[in-house]
């Protein structure tokens, strides 16, 4: 009785008009299946085949002659009873009153036909095709529902006509399912028998009987870190309605326990702890309750009630359940004229008589129940008679007959358009604060009008105006996530089977102006989800004509940062640096952090602000490992993303196929990229150059390696192999290209018997082909080593380690999605006859010496050493010694040398063998400088690496913010540490007498210096600043601590008008606080110089160069990861109103004399 459009609308003409056309309209979905199987149909791109030369009318299958062909003992077909222009939102021009199918019995026996899952009130009648006026079986209203079912004894080979009648004028999708043996029409469900499958069915798409409707129901739930669903299927053994368990990693469903032998019921699930209560609505409706079994990760009958509770819901389209705060279970269903509630108390063995919540509705209207926080139960319903939605509540534990008046949701938003605001499409979600969100569909049925909408009821009982979600679509559901503050509406794109779409919006700023996103691409309808709010990610399902598709939808704030997966490669024993990828759509500073460490090796985020990291492989490790990370912007964390690290056997190696297995049909890739090759055709194992090899028969034999990123080498490459040819012909040794079709690279042998390397043949012919000069032996016993290289400029061909030709190459080598094929081109043409061994692919050009070494040793070539970045630090005027870093994967003595000298100071490599060096700063220099170096081994040099030297002041200065910029949003650190501050909020520059300072507005103004090692002063410190206050209040001048949360240091002004220095407030309160004796000025014109010191034992406070107080200090000052703030504290509280200048931080306590000098040398603006 539920309809695809759901409105009580009528077509433009009262009688069915038949329009003859020359080609069939593609508006149907056909399923033909044998017993135990279901075949999907495509409503948008497939049509049932009718009898030959039969004219097709506007509605496919609406005449006996056009009957849709179906077959098999088990199957399902879905078809619209309306013309193709009725996909929405407009009214279709034609609606048929009957649809016809033609079915030939494959064998004799009992068969049933059911319209369960149809969106309409239906009848069904079966006739013999040989005697179409005689009805074999017929039915109207199967049990409690308005769909129908018939069963009869079929005769093998006999053709039958199945007619499904629909309510006049109502468009919708009709489902026809058939199966054998037929279930008893009025049989009560057998309850949760805890029957496991004879053979468990594991599948990515659950084969359905019926569909995933109805709209207000929830067929999924999340419990014990697992997703579950309650769905009916005739493809399981035995058939019935099952609990299905989802394997998130594999993306598959497995049926684990049968809860009913019926396949014509639709579930609504309510979970309470370990118990799942499942309402099975259908011809006979029942409540089944299950409890979780941890040992088997499955469910079994609830120990408090092991059998099903039957409840009669005559004339109902659907039913939903929920449980109130007293434990009472409520069931809401519809009749032809009313919305009724029933209740049951634990353990739910019987239900009460119906309580009428709403009357005067149409037979196409439905309602649903939901529990609300605060001890209430609510019922939402559609009333297409009044063209409005309705909502009433009941207080838990009070008289069940007592309900509030109809709240008439968002009635002020209703338009006098079409058939009005209300349609029988609704689904709700409830937030913890009591806000109710309802996804609904309207009956406006007009172009440009709202179709999918959102109703919002606030906790106080008020309704927001109607929110437009989309101007097309049907059957929406709504889900929310309070952790990210997001809401999503998921719905079908049109009135026929179509894509499933979603729109996501923040809960605190609801808007659906963005384009919809496709979450299930194909032919689906009746999306369903969970009744509960599931954080992290939610799962939804939707039905095609025969199966249920699944989509996992993460909760990701569109305003929040996004972390993106990445790939990094290195070689065995060599650390690698990289940058994690992440961004914030609203900008702002980012902070990266590792979530889960790699299974092999270690990773360190060296710069959390940029995502720079260093990965160090475990000793001897070759292979692929991963670690996960996330990024924060403001206080919001992103999704968790995965960084993949490939550790190869040597630098630049992209594939190594030794072909040493000697048996089986696969060849391992020992490079670390794990790209396994598959032997096929005439490929056999033989002895090779060192171990085993593969012989190819020159016909169908080949080894195929599936396409992957690693095989796409475009800027440089080396491809090599040992070959033992048996004939002279054009044949390929290694190829990732197709002649005349796809550019790529190929190592082959010409018809003249000469090896060649060619790239980009499709676009350039033989322009980039280099030929060897020697002719290869073809005696089948002589091994020859071939290597082709491209260094970005020239192509070279080597035979047995000797270069035999070179030519200019292209700008780059084409990449493609073809497999890399050993012994032929990917399509099998030009096959190689002979043996192949030790195939290599690299993303760089080996040198002549490396190729010769590869030929001579039949091992990995000698490879260049690797230099690694290093850093050092010193103080002004003091030389520093360090050691340059580098390794040689091929062994051998190392030699380090400087490539580019530092811009400031001098560097000398004092021991080239170890990389020991001495850097001497230039006189008076403070800051950071760099020089570059490289390392040599075995006649090869590494790439250039960088040594970074930081020169800081000799007086223990850790930060100096003179605030002399006078413009912009950055405050430079002149100490040499380079910790730049950022102005934000109510900050302004003030300039007098040629000097500048920063004024803070006492509200949002601050200067923030990101956390750095230099700012962590624990054993001693001095913090100093000039300040010009404008008010007497507790306010902070300099602070790196968090009140009552994080220890650190703070220089502030009290509400009593006294300056103070305080350490470790979070753990010690005011124990380590020293106050000034003088009252600070607050006229906004007088500057005062404040200095706080701590020498490891005592704290002192100086005002204008004079010590005014001292106290015993702590053992150490707490260090933290907070920023150092000028003019406030973390969280924005107790901000300074006034100006600040000349801020200093030292890692020692200045003496009294030095404090006087500091005051004299750093005067503020006049």
N, C-alpha and C positions, 0 to 999 in steps of 0.2 A: 504494500500500500504506500510505502515511501516512494517519492518521486524524485527524478534527477533534478528537476528545477524546483520542486517542492512547493510552488505557488499554486493557488487554485485558479489557474488561468485557462483560457479557452482559445482555440485557434481562430484565425480570422474568418473562417467559414464553418458553418455548423455541419456541413456534410463533407465527407472525404472527397477531395478532388484528385483525380488521377491524371498525371501529366506524363505522356509517353516521351521517352528520350532514347537516343541511339546508343548510349553507353551506360553501363551500370554505375550508380553512385556508390562511392567507397565509404559506406556508412555502417558496415557490419563487422562482426568478429566471429570467426568460425573455428571450432575445435573438433577435430576428429581424433579419437583415441581408442586404443585397445584396453582391455582390462588391466587395471593397475597402472595406467599411464595417463598423463594429461598433456595436451599439446596446446601451446599458447597461440592465440590469434591476435591480429592487429586491427583494431577498429578503424584506424585512420588509413590503413594502406592495404586492406584485404577485404574481399567480398565473397560471400558464399556463392558457389556456382549453382545456378539454377538449370532447369532443363534447356536443352539447346533450342535456339531460335525463339525463345519466349521473350516478348517485350518486357522491359523492366520499368516498373512504375516509380513514382516519386519516393515511396517508402519501400525499400528492398524487402521482399518476402511478405507483402501484405495481401497477396492472392495465392490461391491454392497452386496455380501453375508456376508461381515464382518461389515455391517453398524452398527453403535453404537446405542443402544436402548435408546430412550429418551421418555418422556411422560409429561402429564399435559398441562394446558393451558398457563402457564407462566414458563419460565426456561431459562437456559443458560448452554452451554457446551464449554469447551476449549480443543483443541487437537492439537498436533504437526503434521505437514505433513511430518516429517522426521523421520529417524530411530533413535533408542536410542543412537547411538554413536555420535549424533549431538548435544549433550548438551553443547558442546563447550570445548575449542576453535577450535578444529579440524572440518573440513568439514564433514558432514554426508555422509555415503556411499550411502544412498538411500533417494530420495525426491519424494514424490507422487505428481501427478498432480491433484488428486481429493480425497476428503474425503466424506464418505457416512454416513447418519444417517437414522434411521427407527423410525417413529412417528405414533402412532395410535390416531386418534381424539377422545377425551373423550366426545365430544358433537358436534353437528352441529353448524356452524357459521363461521364468518370471522376470519382468523388467518394470522399472518405475521411471516416470517422468515427473519432474518437480520444477516449479517456478520460484522456489525459495531463493531469496536474494534479489528478486525483481523490485523495481522501484515503484510498482503500481499494484493496484487491486487487480488480480488476474483470475481467469478461469482457464481450464485446460481440457481438451477433448482429443481423443485418439480415434482415427478411422483407418480402415483398410483402404489402400490406394485403389484396389480393384473394386471396392464398393464404397465410394466416398460419402454416400448418404447415410451409411450405417455407422453409428457411434459404438466403438468397442469399449471405451471407458471414458468417464468425465468426472470433474470435481470442481467445486467452488468453495473457497475458504477452508483451507486445510487446518483443522483444529482451531486454535485461538487466532491465527493470522489470516490475512486476506490473500495470501498466495495459495497456490493449489498443488496437489499431487495426485497422480493416478498410478495404478499398477495393474498389469494384465499379463496374460500368458501369450508370449509372442511365438510365432512359427518361423523356423529358419527359412530364409530366402524371401519371406513376405515383406512387401514395402508398406509402411504405415505413414499416414499423414497426422502430424501433431499440430493442432491449432491452439494458440494461446490468445484468449480474448482479454482486452484491457478496457478499463473504465472509459467511457466515451469522452473524448476531448482532452484526456490527460496524457501529455507526452512523458516519456521516460525510457529507461533501459530495461529490457526484459531479459531475464536469465532463464535458460532452459538447461537443466541438468538431468542426466540419465545414468542409471546404475543397476546392477544386479548383484545379489538378490535384493529385492525391494524390502525396505523396513516396514513393519506394521504401522499403518497410518496413525493409530491412536495409542501406540505403545508408550508407556511411561518410561522415562530415561532410567537406565540401570544404575545410575549413581557413579561416584568415583570408585571404580572397581580396582584401581591401582594396577590395571592390566598394562603390562609393558608390551612393546611391539614384538611381534614374532620375528621380524627383521627390522631393526631401526632404520629409519629413512633420514639421511643427512643430505641437505640440499641448500643451495643459496636462495632458492625461490620456493616457498612452501606451496605445494599443489593444493588448490582450494576446491572445496565444494561450496558454491555460493560466492560470497565476497567478504570483504573486511568491514561492511557496514554493521550497525547503523550509526548515523552521525553523532549522537550524543554518547555512544558507548566507547569504552576504553578496553581494548583487547590485549594491551601490553602492560607489563609491570616490571619493576626493577627491584630485585631483592638478592642479598648475599653476593653482591658484585656481579650479578648476572641478569641479563634481560630474558624475559619469558613472554610467551604469547599463548592464547587459547583460540585455536582455529580448527575448523572442520575440514576433513579431507577424505576422499574416497580412494586415494592412492596409497594410503597407509595400510599396513597389514596387522590387525583388521582395520576396516574403515571405521570412522567415528570422529568425535571431537576430542582433540588432544591438547595437552600442555606441551609446548615446544620450547626447547632451550637454545639460546643463541650463543654461538662461539664467536666472540668479538674478533679474535685474531684471524680465524679462517673465514669469517663472514658467512657462516653456515648455521642452519637450524636443524635440530634433531628432535623428533617426537619422543617424549620420555614417559608419559603416562596418559592413558585414555580415560576421559572423564564422562563420556557418554557414547553410546553406540549410534546416536543420531548424527546425521550430517546436514540437517536442515535447521540447526539452531545457531544463534549468534550471541557471542559472549560479551558481558560487561564485568570487569574485574575490580574488586576493592581489596587492597592488601592492608592487613593490620599485623605488623611484626612478622612472625613466621607463618601466619595463616593468610591464605588467599581465598576469598569468597568469590565464586564465579556464578553470575546469573546467566543461564542458558535460555535465551528467549526464542521461541519458535511455536510450531503447532501445539506442542506441550511444553510449558515453561517450568524450569526447575532451578533450585539453588544448590550448587555443589560447593563444598568447603574442603580445602586441602591444607596440609601442614608440611613445612619444609623438612627434608631429611638430609642432614649435612654429609653423612657418610657416602651417599650416592649422588649428591648434588641434584636432587630431584624432589618430587612431591609425592605424598601419599594421603589417603583419606584422613580428615581431621578426627582426632581421637575423641572429641566431644560429640561428634555426629558424623558417622561414617557413611550414611546414605544420603541420597538427594532428597530435598524437600520440594514437592510439586506445588505450584501455585497456578490458578486459573486466571488468565488475562484475556478474556474473550474480546475479539475485534481489535486487538492492539497491533500497532505497527512496530513498536520497540519498547524496551524497558531498561531502566538504569537503577543502580543501587548505590547507597552510601551508608555510613555508620555514624551516628551522632555521639556526643560526648558521654552519654550514659551507656553506650554499647548497643543501643537499639539500632537495628538495621531497617532502613527505609527503602521501599521499592516504588518507583513512579512509572506508570504506564498510561496509555491513552485509550479511549473508546471512540466511537464515532461522534460523540458529542461532548465529551468531558475529559479532564485530566484527573487521574486518581492516584492517591498515595495509599500504600499498605505498609504495615510495620510488623516486625518480628523481634522478639527478645531472645538473647542467647540461650541455648545453642541453635536457635532459628529452625525449629522443627515445624512450626505452623506460622501462617500469616493472618493478620487481622482482616476484617471486612474492609472494603475500600472506603477511603475518605475522599470526598470530592474536593479538589483544590480549585478547579476552574470548570465552568460549564459554558455551553453555547459555542463551543469550538466546532470546526468542521472535521470531517472524517480524515482529512489530510494533515491535521495538526498533531504535534507531539509535545511531550514535556520531559524534563529531566530533573534529577534530584542531586543536591550537593550539600555536604556538611560545611558549615561556616565556623570559623574561630569565634569564641565567645559563647558557645553553647547554643547554637541555632542550626536548624536545617532549612534549606531553601529549595524552592521549586521554580524553575523557569519554564515557560511554555510559549508556544506560538498560538495566535488566534487570528486565522485568516478571515474570520467573519467580521471582527472589529478592525482588522488590518493592523494589529498591534501585537507586541510581545507582552507577556505578563510575568509577574514575580511576586511570590508570597513567602513569608518565613514563619517558622514554628519554633517556640522555645523548648529546648530539650527538657524532657521530664514532666512537661505540663500536659493538660488534656489534649490527646491527639486530634480532637476536632477543632482545636483553637488555632487559628492562623491569622496573620495580619492581613490587612486589606491589600488588594492588588496595587503594587507600586508603579505599574505602567512604565516600564523602562524607557528612558529617553524619548518620551512621547512628544516632546516639543520639537524633536528633530524629524518627525514623521512628515512625509510629503504626500500630497494628493496626486499620486502618480501610479499608473498601472493598477495592480491589485494590492497596492499598499506596502507598508513597511515590513510586515511580518511574513516569513516563510518558515517551513518546518525544518530548517537547518540550524542546529545550535550545538555548541560544545563549550564547556567552561573550564576555567582554571581559577584557583583561589590562592591568594597570597597569605602569608602568616599574619599580616595585619588586618585580615578580613576583607580586603578588596577582592571583588569578584570580576573576572574578565570573561566575556562571552563572545565567541566568534559566531556570527549569524549570517544568514543570507536574506536579502530583501525580495519582495515580489514586484518591484518597480518595473522590471522587464522592459526597459526602454533604453535605447542607445544613449550613452553619456551619463547614465544615472548609476548610483551606487549599487553594486551587486553583493560584494563581500564586505562586511562591516564588523566593527568591534563595539560591544556594549561594555561599559565600565560602571560598576556599582561600588562606591566608596564604603568604608567600614561603618560610617554613620548612617547609611541608608540612602544617600543621594546618588543620582545617576548623572554621569557626564553626558554631554551631547554625543550623538552617534559619531563614531570615527569611521571615515571611509577607508577601506583597505584596498579594494580594487573594483573596477567597473566590468569585470568579467569573472567567471569562475563558479564553482559550486562546492558544496559539502566541506566547509572549513572546520578545522579544529584549532584550538589555541593552547599554547604551553608557555610557561614562564620559568625564569631562573632568577631568584633573588640575589644570588652571589654576584652575578654580573649585572643585575638590574635590567634584564632583557625580557622581551616578549616576542614570540613568533606566532604567526598565523600561517597554517599550511592548508592548501586547498587544491582542487582539481582545476585545470585551466579552462575547461569548457564542459558542456552538458554531456558529451560523449567521453569514452575512454580517451585520456589525454595525458599530458605531462602533469606531474605534481609540482606545484610552485610553493614558495614561501616568501614572506616579508618579515623582517625583524626590526623591532623598534625598542628604544629605551623605555622603561616603565615610567621614568620621571619626565619624559618629554615625548609623548606618543605621537608618532607621525609615520605615515606610510607613503610618503611622496616618492620614494625611490622605486626603481624597477624591481619586479619580482625576480627571484632566483629559482632556477629549476633544481629540484632535489631528487626527482625520479624522472628520467627522460624516457618516454615511451607511451604506452597506452594503459593508463591506470585510472582508478576512481576509489572513492570511499576510504580516504586516508584515516588512519587510527593511530592513537598513541597511548600514553600512560595517564591514569587519573592523578597520580602523584607528580610532584615537581622534582625532577631528577637533575642534580647539578652536574657540571662538567660537560655532558653531552646527553642529548635525548635520542630516542629511536622512534621512527615512525614506519608504518607499513601501509601499503595500498594494494588493491586488487587489480590485476589485469583480467582478461577474460577467463584465465584458468589458474593463475598463480599469484602469490603475494610478493611484491618487491619490498626491499628494506632499505632505509636510508638512515645513517647515523649523522646527527646534526649537532656539532659542537656549539656550546654557548660561548661565543666570542663577541665581545663588545665592539661594535663597528667604530666606536670612538676611541677604543683602547689600542695599545700597541700590538703589533703582530710580529711574532718570531717566524722565520722562514728556514726550512731545512737547507742544509748545505753539504758539500762534498769537498774533502781535502785529501791529497795524496802525498805520501812520502815513501821512503825506502827503508829497508831493514836497518835498525840501529840509528836512524837519523831523525832528530826532532824536527818538527815542522811548525811554522807559525801560520796563523790564518785569522780571519775576522768573521765572527758570528753575524748573521744577517737578521736585522730587525728594524722596524720603523714605527713611528707614531703618526697617525693621520692628522693629529692636532699639534704636532711639533713638541718641542720641549726636550730636556735632557733625558737620556736613556741610561739604564743600568742593566747590564747583562749578568746572569749568574748560571752556573751549571746546576742542573737538577739531579741527574743521575750520571755518575762517573762511567767511563768506558770499562768494558769487561776486561780489556787488555791494555796496558799502558796507563799513562797518567795525563791529565789535562789541567792547565792552570789558566784562568782568565787574567791576563796580564794588565789589561786596562778595561775595567768594567764599564767605563763610559763609552768606549768605541766597540767593545766586543772582541778586541784583540786577544788571542789565546795562543798557547804553545802546547802542542801534543808531543809527548815523548813515548815512543814505542817500548814495549817490554823487550828485554834482551832476546834476540833471535826470532822475534815474532814476525810472521808474514801472514797477511790475511786482511779481513775487514772487521772493524769494530765500530761502535757508535757510542755517543754520549748525547744526553738531552740537555736542553737549556731553555731559558725564558728571558724576557726582557721587560723591564718596568719603565713606565713613564708616569711621573707624578707618584700616585699611590696605587696605580693599577698595573697588575701583572698581565702579561700576554698569555697566549696558548703555549704549551710545551712543544718545542720543535726538536728535530733530530739532526745532529751533525754526524755524517758518516766519514770515517777515516780509512783510506785504503793504504795498507803498508805493503809495498811491493818488494820483490826480491832484489831489485837494484833501481837506481834513479832512472826515471823515464820509461820503465818497462810497462807495457800495456797488456801484454799477453805472452805466455810461455807454455807451449804445448809440447812436452818432451815425447809424448806418444810411447811411453814406456809401460803402459798397463799390461799389454800382452794378452788380455782377454776382455770380453764384454763389448759393449757398444758405446762406451763413453770415454772421452779423453780429458783428463783434468788439466786445468790451467794453474800452474804453480807460481804464477807471477804475484799472486795476492788479490787479483781482480776476480778470481773464481768464476771464469767464463768457460763453462764446460762445453766441450765439443761432442757432437753425436755422430758416430759412424753409421753409414747407411749404404745400401746397394752392394756392389762388389768390393767391400773394404775388408781386408784380413790382416791379422797380426803376423809380423815377420821379425827376424833379427835386424837390428839397426846399427848405427855407427857406434853406439855405446848403450847397450840395453836393447829395447825393442823399437820397432817402427811400424808404420802402416803401409801395406801395399794396396794400391788402387788398380782396378781392372781395366781402366781406360774406357769404361762404358757407363755404369751407374754408380761406381764407388766414389765416395767423397766423405769429408768430415765437415759438418756445419756448426758454426759457433753463432748463437743468436745475437742479433744487434744489441749493442749497449753503448753507453757514452764513451767507455774506454777505447772502443774500436774506431771512434771518429777522430783520426789524427789529421789535422788540417794544415798546421803551420810548419811542421817538420815531422819526419818519420824515418824509421828503419824497418824493413821487412826482410826476414832471412829464413832459410831452411836448407837442410841437407836433402838432396834428391838422388835417386838411382833410376834414371829413365830406361824404358824398355823399347821405345819407338821414337821415331823422328816425326813430329807433327805439331801443329799449333795446339798447345795444351797449357793449362794454368796450374801453377803450384799453389799460390795463395791469391785470392781475389776478393775484394769487397767493392764491386761495381758490376754493371751489366753493359756490355758493348752496345752502343747506340741508344741506351735508355737511361743510365744513371752514372754520373761522375763518381770517381773514387780512385782506388789504387789497385795495382795488379802486378804480381811477379809471375812471369810466364816463360815459356819456351816457344820459339817461332817454328814455322814449318821447315826452316832451314837448319833447325837444331841449335839456334843461338839463344841464350837467355836474354830477357829484356825486363825493364821496369817501365811501366807506363802509368800516368795519372791523367784524370779528366778526359778520357777518350770521347765521351758523348759530345762535349762542347768543343773540343780541340783536336779531335782525330788523333794523329800520330805526332802532333807538335811537341808534346811532352812525353816522348818515348826515347829511352836510351838503351842501345843494344850492346851486348857483349861481342867480342871479336872471335872467341873460340866456339867450336862446335862441340856439344856435349856427347859423351859416349852413350850408346843405346844397348849395351850388352847385358843390362840387367844385373851387373855385378859391381859396377864402379860407382862409388859415392862421390858427389860433387857438392861443394858448399856454395850457395847463391845468397847474395845480399844486395838489396837496393836501398839507397838512402836519398833523402831530400832535406836540405838544411834551410829551406826557405828561399834559396836562390838557385841552387844547382841540384840536378838529379845525377846520381852516380850508380853504376852497376859493378859489382865485384864478383869474381869467380875464383873460388879457392883462396880467398883473402887478398886477391890482387885486383886493383881497379882496372877495368877494361873499357870504360867509356863514361863521359859526363856531358851534359847539355844544360842550358838554362831551363829553369823550371817555372811553374806558374806562381801567381801571388799566393795561392793557397790551394789545398787539395779538397775537392768536393766531399761532403759528408752525406750519408744516406741512412736509410733504415734497413738496408739489406743485411743478411748474415755474412760473416766472414767465412769463406769457404776454402777449404784445403783440398786441392785436387780437381777443381772445376770452377766455372763461374757459378754464381748462386742459383741460376736456373738449370744447372746441370750440363750446359753445353761446353764443348772443348775440354773433355775430361782428360786427366793425366793418367798415363799408364806407367806404372813403376812404383817405387817406394819413396816415402817421405818421412823425415825425422827432424826433431828439434826445431820446431817452428817458433820464430820470435817476432814480436811487434813492439816497437818503441815509439815514443812521441818526440824523439830527437834523432838527429843524424849521427850515427857512430862515426868516429874518425877512422882513417885508414888503419891506424895501429889497433884500434878496438876491433875492427872487422877481422884483421889478421889474427888477433888473439882469439876471437870467437871461432875462427876456422881451425886454428892450431890446437886449441884445448877442448873443443866441443863443450865448453863451459860458458858461463856468463862472461862477456867481454870485460876487460879492465875498464873501470868507470871512474869518472873524475871525482876528486874529493869534494867535500861540502864544507863551506865556511858558514858559521853561525854568528848572528849579531851578539855583541857583548856590551856591557856598560860598566862604568867606573865613576867614582866621585872623589872629590878632594876639596880642600879649602883654598881660598885665594893665596897665591904665592907658594903653595906646597905641591911638589911633584908627587905623582902617584904611580904605582906599578900595578900591572895586571897581566892577564894571559888571554891572548886571542883564542877563539874556539874554532875547531875544525876537525873533521874525521875523513878517513878514506875507506869507502866500502870495500875496495880491493886490496887494502893493506898497503904496506910500503912506508918509507920515511916521509915525514911531512916537512914542508918548508913554507913559512909564513912571510908575507911581504906587504908593506903599506902601498896602496894604490893611489889614494888622494890624501894629502896632509890635512890636518885640522885648520879651520879658518882662523883660530886663535890658539896660540901656544905651539909647542913642538912635540913630536912623538918619535921615539926610537925603538925599533924592535931589537931588544938586547939579546935574544936567543931565537934565531929563526926556526930552530928545530922544535921548540916548545911553544912558540908564540908569545914568550914573555916580552913585555914592552914597558916603557916608562914615558909618561906624559908630563910635561912641565907647562903650567899655565903662563900666559903672558902677564907681565907686571900689571897689577891692579885689576885684572880681568875677573868678573863674576858673571856666571851664566852657563849655558850649555853649548858645547861644540861637538863636532863629530869628525871622524876620519874613516876611510874605507880601507879594506884589506882583502887579500885572498890567500888561499893555501894551495900548494902544489904537492902532487904525489905521482910517481910512475910516469913522469913526463906530461902530466895533465894538470890543468889549473881549474880551480873551482870558480863559481860565480862570485861576484864581489859582495862582501858583507859589510855591515856598519858597526863601528865602535862609538858609543855615546859617552861623553865625559861631562859630568856636572860639576861646576866649580862654585862653591858656596862661600859666603863670607867667613872669615876666620874667627869672628867674635861670637859665634853661636847663634847668629841671626837666622831664624826659621821663616820669617815672613815680614815684609815691609810694604805697607800699602799707604803711599804718600797721598793718594786721592787728589793728584794734581792734573788729571785729565781735563776736567772742566766741561766735558761733553761726552755723549755716548753712554753705553750701558756696561762698560767693562772698567775694572779697577786693577791696574797692573801691580804685580808683585816685583819690586826692585831688589829683592834679597838675593836673587840668583836661583831660587827654587821654582819660580815660574808658576805659582799658584794664583791664577787670575780670579778676581772676584766679579760677580755679576750683580748689577743693580736691578731692583725690581720694585713694584708697587709704588708707594708714594715717596720716591727719592728724587731729589733735584740737586744740581750742582750750584754751589754758591762761591762766588769769586770776589775777592777784595784785595786791592794792592798787588795784583799780579799773582796771587796764590789762590788755590781752590780747595774746597772741602765738599762733603756730601751732607745735605740736610735730609732728615727723616721726618715724615709727617705725623708720627705717633700712632699710625693705624696700620698701614700695610707696607711701609717702606723698609727695606733691608738690603744689605750687601751680603751675598752668599759665596763663600769660598769652598769648593768641593773638598771632601776629605782627601788627605794625602799623608804619606808617612811623615813628612816634615812637620805636620801640624800636631803630631802625637808626642807631646813633651811630658814625660812621666816623672823623671827623677829630680828635675829642677826646671824653673821657668821664670820668664818675665813677660808680662803682657802690659802694654802701654797705649795710651791714646789721648789726644786732645778732644775735649767735648765742650759743647756750648749748649747747655740745657735750656728748654723753654717751658718746663713744667716740673713740679715736684711730684714724683710718683715712682713706684717701683718700675724700673726700666733698665734694659741691658745695653751696654756699650759694646762689649765683645764677649761672645759666649761660644763654647764648644762643649755642650752638655745638654741634657734634657731633664726638665724638672721632675724629680721623684722617679725617674726612669733610667737615666744613664749618667754615670759619673763623668766628670771632666772639670774644666775651669771656666770661671766667669768673672768679668769685671763689670760691675753694675752700679746703679744709683737706687737708693732705698726711698720708700715713701716718707721716711723721716727727714729726708734732705741730706743724707750722708752717703758718700761713695763707699763701696765695699769690694773686697776680693773674696771669693768663695771657691772651695775645691770639694769635689766628691759629695755633692749634696744628696744624690740619690741614695747613697748608703749611710751617710753620716749626718744628714740634716745640716744644721748650722755649726756643727762641732769645729769645722775648719773654715771659719769665716772671720775676717778681720775688717773692722769698720773704721772709717775716718772720723775725726773729731769735729772738723769744720763742716759747715753747711754749704752745699754747692749752690752757685747762682742759678736762677731760673728766668732771668730777664731776656734771654735769647740774644744777648749782645756780648756777654762775658765768657771768654774761654778759660778753661781750667785743665791742667795737665794731670792725668791720673796714671800711676804706675803700680802694679802689683807684682811682687816677687815671691819666689819660694826656692830655698836653697837646699832642700832635702830634709830640713829640720824645722825651720821657721818660715812663716808667711809675714810679709810686710806690705804696708800700703803707704804710698807717697802721694801727696797732693801738692802740686806746683813745686816739686823738688824737695819737699819736706816730709820726712817720715811722720805719720800721724797714728800709727798703730802697728802692733805685731802680735802674733799668736803662734802656738805650736802647730805644725802642719802634719799631714798624714805620712805614712811610709812611702807611698808613691801616689801620683795623680792618675786617675783612671783615663785610659785611652779608649777611643770609640771610632765609629765610622760615620759620625755625623759631620755635616759641613761646619766650618767656622763661620759664625754669623756676626755681622756688625749691625747694631741697631735693633736687635731683637733676639728671640730664642726660637727653637723648633716649635712648630705649631702656630707661630705668629702671635703669641700672647706676649704681654708686657713689652710692647714696642717703645723705642726711644722717640721722643719728640725733641728735636734739636739737631745740631750739626756735629760731625765727627771729622777728625783729621789726624794725620801722622800716626797710624796704627802700627805697632811693632809686636813681634813675638820672638822670644829667644829661648834656647834650651838650657839656659843658665840664669842664675839670679844676678842682676846688675848690682853693683855696689852703690852706696849712697852717692858717692862722687859721680859715678857713671849715670845715675838717674838725673842729677843736676845737668850734666853735659848733654844728655839726650834731650832734655827740655830746651836747652839753649840752642841745639843744632836743628831742631825740628819745629820751628815756630809755625803757628796756624795763620790763616789769613788775618790781616789786621782788622 
